Amino acid sequence: MRTCVLGILLVTFCSILAAQQTSAPQTPAPQTPTQQTMDMSAVVQLEKAGVSDTVIIGMINASPCNFDTSTNGIIAFKNAGVDDAVVIAIINRMNSLAHPRPPYIASSPVALDDPDDPMSPHEAGVYLMTGSPGVKQTMIFIDRVGESSMKVSNLAGAAFSFGTAKMKLKAEIPGPHAQTRTTDARPVFYMYFPDISSFAAFGGPGIVTSPNQFSLLKVEEQKNDRETVVASAGITGASIGADEKKSVPFTTDRVHPRMYKITPSADLKPGEYAFIAVIQGVTPETPPTTVVYDFGVDAKPQ
């Protein structure tokens, strides 16, 4: 009798427990949002909504992409009013997806991802090498200067001389001093360029692909900014390029495909300097773009 009662109680308990488990609310598993594929329509919508180029480029680099980067595709972007910086980012993104960059193989026994080893993978741009040879050296990424404003000088002189005196177009760099600085009179730089071989036929004039497109200039220090001549025009015509009097010669050594070592040919005096490239737009109607990487040289403490 006692065994029968215990059996009935056990069955009843199990039934109640099963019912509670069945009726308990189930927490749904979190759903992973589907990442939007960036295409031409998405970019055009973002441009029309007033989203900045920086945000659009960030979305392009972080999302799956489906863009037509043929000549007709690029022309379609320009007809839709997409900015040059976004078009270049699209070209670079599609090329990186089609041709993943192989890792550099360091010849010295250092970590492959050592950010201070020039042979390790680096983001495209300009880097300053600091420290003395034989000791631990550091590579400093030089941020590209934001969109430089342009100023025309000697406009009155050109007008009164009927064009025999040249007008000068100057690039104004914000701030009186560069943030990146060195006490090395002959600093070493490394330049890394994106692989755009698949787009060489179209992308050449609108993209910096070589250190030979840069001039190293000593820029004039003003109260609130720095400036240098990037173009001039007169009755005999116009020319795009740096002021030769302010130009500093440098040597270029190709270390690796798309990687170059840059060294000034002579010691730099203390002051403000910049690597500047003036490049044509993606289309003939697009105005030139000034690419600026600035740095300063300070006197060594005595």
C-alpha positions, 0 to 999 in steps of 0.5 A, a space after each residue: 500500500 505504501 509503495 503504491 502511494 509513493 508511486 502515485 505521488 512520484 507520477 504526480 510530481 513528474 507531471 507537474 514538473 513537466 507542465 511547468 517546463 512546457 509552459 515556461 516562456 522561451 527566450 528567443 535566440 538573438 537574431 544577427 542583423 543582416 548586413 546591408 550590401 553597399 551598392 551604387 543606389 545606397 551610396 547615392 541615397 546617403 549622398 543625397 541625405 547629406 551624410 559626410 564622405 567620412 561616414 560613407 567611406 567607413 560604411 564601404 570599408 566595413 560592409 559587403 560591396 557590389 559596385 561596378 568599377 568599370 569606366 562606365 560605372 565610374 562615369 555613372 557615379 560622377 553623373 550621380 554627383 558622388 564625390 571623388 573621395 568616395 569614388 576612390 574609396 569604392 575603387 580601392 575597396 573593390 580591388 582589395 576584395 578581388 585581390 587580397 593583399 598577401 602578407 609581407 615576409 620580414 627578413 629579420 626575426 621580428 613579429 609579422 604584425 610589428 607596427 614599427 617594422 616597415 616590412 609588416 603590413 601597413 595601412 596606405 599612407 605616409 609614416 615617419 620613422 623615429 629613433 636612432 638606428 640600432 635601437 628600437 625605432 617607432 613608425 608614426 603614421 602621419 594623418 593626411 591634412 583635411 581639405 586645404 583651403 585655397 587662396 589666390 595671391 597677386 591678383 591685383 598685380 596680374 590685373 595691372 600688368 595685363 597678365 605678365 605678372 603671375 597669379 599664385 594659388 596657395 594651399 592653406 594648411 590649418 594651424 601654425 605647426 604640424 602635430 607630427 614632429 622630429 628632431 632628426 635633421 634627415 628623417 626617414 619616411 615610408 610611403 605605402 600605396 594601395 594596389 590599383 593595378 586593375 584600374 590603372 587605365 582609368 584611375 591614374 590621373 585621380 589617385 596618388 600611386 607613386 612618391 614621384 607625384 609628391 613634392 617635399 616643401 618647406 611651408 611658410 608659417 603664418 599666425 594661424 596657418 601655414 601656406 605654400 604655392 601649388 599653382 600659378 597662372 599668367 598671360 603665358 599660361 597656367 601651371 600646376 606644381 609646387 614652388 621650386 624655391 621651397 622644394 626640397 629634393 629627396 631620394 626614393 628607394 622602392 623596397 617592395 611593391 607599393 612600398 617606398 623609403 623616402 629620405 631628404 637629400 640634405 639636412 632639413 633646417 628647423 621649420 615646417 614641412 609637408 609632402 604635397 601632391 596636386 592631382 587632377 580629378 577623376 574627370 576633366 570637369 573635376 577641380 584638382 585635389 591637394 593631398 598634404 602630409 605635414 610634419 615639423 623639424 625641431 632643433 635638437 636640445 643642447 
